[in-house]
Amino acid sequence: MRVQKFSSVFGWQADPEGTPPAPQGGTGAFACQPGVTLAALLLFAGSAWAQGAEVPGRAEALRICIQCHEFERSVAPRQNLAGWQATMDKMVALGAKGTQKEFDAIVEYLAKTYPGEEVPKIKVNEARAIELESGLSLPRSQAAAIIQYRTKNGDFKSIEDLKKVPGVDVAKIEARKDRLLF
């Protein structure tokens, strides 16, 4: 059976005993459809590499994560190390079965293989209200207050200036201060 599948890819048929045809033309290559030899070499080299280069934590992630959901769903929300750790903690609390060593390996694997994108910085003196809303997790009214204050008083020079805006949740601004550009 395997030879038949192989033959459909490479364009040659084995004899009834399953022996592949002898090389032709003295090149050491089998008689194949044009372009198939290179594709086959790349295919087999890639699969051999993938089998031989097992990434630490991958097997554990595949085995444990699929107990509850598809693996693709697990990695869709790309996250940083802290995000993956929080997700793993949640999964353990929900009943994921494994050892602490396996969970640690999974978190490391996910953080390296499926990292979150860097969160864009917010240019406070140029940002529109929607950017302030989403970037700082502020309600629309507070984002509008920042824009209004900036328009009336000029550009913000520091986070301290931003905290002077009446009615703005200072804790939310403080929590995301690493994302602010003045």
Backbone torsions as a table, in degrees:
resi	resn	phi	psi	omega
1	MET	NA	-45.2	-177.7
2	ARG	-59.8	-39.2	-179.6
3	VAL	-65.8	-35.2	179.4
4	GLN	-65.9	-43.3	177.5
5	LYS	-63.4	-43.9	179.5
6	PHE	-60.1	-41.1	-177.6
7	SER	-68.0	-32.6	179.5
8	SER	-68.0	-27.7	177.5
9	VAL	-78.4	-44.3	-171.9
10	PHE	-94.4	-9.3	174.7
11	GLY	80.4	22.9	174.7
12	TRP	-135.5	156.5	-179.1
13	GLN	-112.5	136.5	175.0
14	ALA	-79.5	158.2	174.2
15	ASP	-74.0	171.9	-175.6
16	PRO	-56.0	-27.2	177.7
17	GLU	-81.0	-3.8	178.4
18	GLY	89.5	10.6	179.9
19	THR	-83.8	128.4	179.1
20	PRO	-69.6	159.7	179.9
21	PRO	-65.8	157.2	178.8
22	ALA	-71.9	151.5	176.2
23	PRO	-59.2	149.6	179.5
24	GLN	-116.3	155.7	171.9
25	GLY	70.6	9.9	177.3
26	GLY	69.8	9.2	-177.6
27	THR	-90.8	-11.8	-177.2
28	GLY	83.5	5.5	-179.6
29	ALA	-105.4	149.2	175.7
30	PHE	-78.6	156.8	176.9
31	ALA	-73.5	110.8	-176.6
32	CYS	-128.1	169.1	173.4
33	GLN	-66.2	150.6	-177.6
34	PRO	-55.5	136.1	176.5
35	GLY	79.5	-8.8	-175.6
36	VAL	-75.7	-33.1	-177.2
37	THR	-60.4	-48.5	179.5
38	LEU	-63.3	-43.7	179.4
39	ALA	-61.6	-40.2	-179.9
40	ALA	-66.1	-43.2	178.5
41	LEU	-60.4	-44.2	179.3
42	LEU	-65.0	-41.3	179.4
43	LEU	-61.0	-49.7	-177.5
44	PHE	-70.6	-37.0	177.6
45	ALA	-64.4	-42.5	178.7
46	GLY	-64.3	-43.5	-179.2
47	SER	-71.3	-33.5	177.2
48	ALA	-66.7	-40.9	177.7
49	TRP	-63.8	-45.3	-178.2
50	ALA	-61.9	-37.2	180.0
51	GLN	-73.4	-35.6	-175.9
52	GLY	-84.6	-19.8	-175.9
53	ALA	-110.1	61.7	178.7
54	GLU	-66.9	126.2	-179.3
55	VAL	-82.3	131.2	179.3
56	PRO	-57.0	131.8	179.1
57	GLY	94.6	-17.9	-176.9
58	ARG	-65.4	-48.8	-178.6
59	ALA	-60.9	-41.8	178.9
60	GLU	-63.8	-42.8	179.7
61	ALA	-61.8	-45.9	179.7
62	LEU	-62.5	-43.9	-177.2
63	ARG	-68.8	-44.5	-173.4
64	ILE	-82.7	-42.9	-175.4
65	CYS	-66.6	-34.2	-178.0
66	ILE	-77.3	0.9	174.4
67	GLN	-64.0	-28.7	-175.2
68	CYS	-119.1	-27.4	-174.9
69	HIS	-158.3	169.6	179.2
70	GLU	-66.0	144.2	-178.1
71	PHE	-61.8	-39.0	-178.9
72	GLU	-59.3	-36.4	178.1
73	ARG	-67.2	-34.2	-179.1
74	SER	-62.7	-39.1	-172.7
75	VAL	-98.7	-1.7	-178.2
76	ALA	-59.2	-45.3	177.9
77	PRO	-84.2	89.3	-177.8
78	ARG	-61.6	139.1	-173.9
79	GLN	-142.3	166.3	173.1
80	ASN	-83.9	-177.7	-176.8
81	LEU	-57.7	-45.0	-179.5
82	ALA	-63.9	-38.3	178.5
83	GLY	-65.1	-44.2	178.5
84	TRP	-65.9	-36.1	178.4
85	GLN	-64.9	-42.4	178.2
86	ALA	-63.2	-40.5	177.6
87	THR	-63.9	-43.5	179.6
88	MET	-64.0	-42.2	178.0
89	ASP	-59.0	-40.9	178.2
90	LYS	-64.0	-44.2	-179.4
91	MET	-64.5	-39.0	177.8
92	VAL	-63.9	-43.2	178.6
93	ALA	-62.8	-29.3	178.9
94	LEU	-85.0	-3.2	174.2
95	GLY	112.2	14.0	177.0
96	ALA	-58.9	136.8	-176.7
97	LYS	-101.3	124.9	178.3
98	GLY	171.9	177.9	179.0
99	THR	-96.5	164.5	177.9
100	GLN	-62.0	-36.9	178.6
101	LYS	-62.7	-42.0	178.1
102	GLU	-65.5	-43.4	179.8
103	PHE	-62.7	-41.3	178.3
104	ASP	-63.3	-41.6	179.0
105	ALA	-64.4	-39.4	179.3
106	ILE	-63.9	-46.3	-179.3
107	VAL	-60.3	-44.9	178.4
108	GLU	-61.6	-44.7	179.5
109	TYR	-60.8	-48.4	-177.7
110	LEU	-64.3	-41.7	-179.2
111	ALA	-64.6	-35.6	-179.9
112	LYS	-80.8	-38.3	-173.4
113	THR	-89.6	-31.4	-178.3
114	TYR	-127.7	62.6	-176.7
115	PRO	-73.0	152.9	175.3
116	GLY	-75.2	153.7	176.3
117	GLU	-75.5	149.5	178.5
118	GLU	-64.7	133.9	180.0
119	VAL	-74.4	128.7	-177.1
120	PRO	-66.4	146.9	176.9
121	LYS	-72.6	154.9	179.4
122	ILE	-108.2	117.4	176.9
123	LYS	-83.1	95.2	-170.8
124	VAL	-55.5	-36.7	-176.5
125	ASN	-83.9	-4.1	179.0
126	GLU	-121.8	-16.6	-172.5
127	ALA	-65.3	141.8	172.6
128	ARG	-82.3	167.0	-177.7
129	ALA	-57.0	-42.9	-177.7
130	ILE	-63.3	-35.7	178.2
131	GLU	-69.1	-37.2	176.4
132	LEU	-68.9	-40.3	178.1
133	GLU	-58.2	-56.8	-175.0
134	SER	-73.0	-38.9	-176.3
135	GLY	-73.4	-29.5	-178.8
136	LEU	-111.2	1.5	-177.6
137	SER	56.7	44.1	179.5
138	LEU	-99.8	151.1	171.8
139	PRO	-67.6	158.9	-177.4
140	ARG	-56.1	-39.7	-177.9
141	SER	-62.8	-38.5	179.7
142	GLN	-72.1	-38.1	176.6
143	ALA	-63.6	-41.2	177.6
144	ALA	-64.2	-37.9	178.4
145	ALA	-63.5	-37.8	177.9
146	ILE	-64.3	-45.6	179.5
147	ILE	-61.4	-45.9	-178.9
148	GLN	-62.0	-44.7	179.7
149	TYR	-63.0	-43.1	-179.7
150	ARG	-63.8	-41.6	179.9
151	THR	-64.4	-40.9	-177.5
152	LYS	-76.2	-40.5	-170.9
153	ASN	-108.0	-4.7	-179.2
154	GLY	93.0	-179.2	-175.5
155	ASP	-62.5	148.7	174.1
156	PHE	-78.6	139.3	178.8
157	LYS	-100.3	-24.2	-176.5
158	SER	-156.6	174.3	177.2
159	ILE	-64.9	-29.2	178.2
160	GLU	-63.3	-39.0	176.2
161	ASP	-63.3	-41.4	-178.9
162	LEU	-65.2	-35.1	179.7
163	LYS	-69.0	-15.3	179.6
164	LYS	-77.8	-11.1	-178.9
165	VAL	-66.4	121.7	-178.8
166	PRO	-61.9	134.5	175.1
167	GLY	83.0	3.6	-179.1
168	VAL	-88.8	138.5	178.8
169	ASP	-72.8	99.1	-176.5
170	VAL	-62.2	-34.8	-179.4
171	ALA	-62.8	-39.7	178.7
172	LYS	-67.6	-38.9	178.5
173	ILE	-66.7	-44.4	179.6
174	GLU	-61.3	-39.3	-178.6
175	ALA	-66.1	-24.2	-177.7
176	ARG	-117.1	22.8	-175.7
177	LYS	-61.8	-26.5	179.3
178	ASP	-69.0	-13.1	-179.3
179	ARG	-96.7	-5.2	-173.5
180	LEU	-90.8	137.3	173.2
181	LEU	-121.3	132.7	-179.6
182	PHE	-111.9	NA	NA
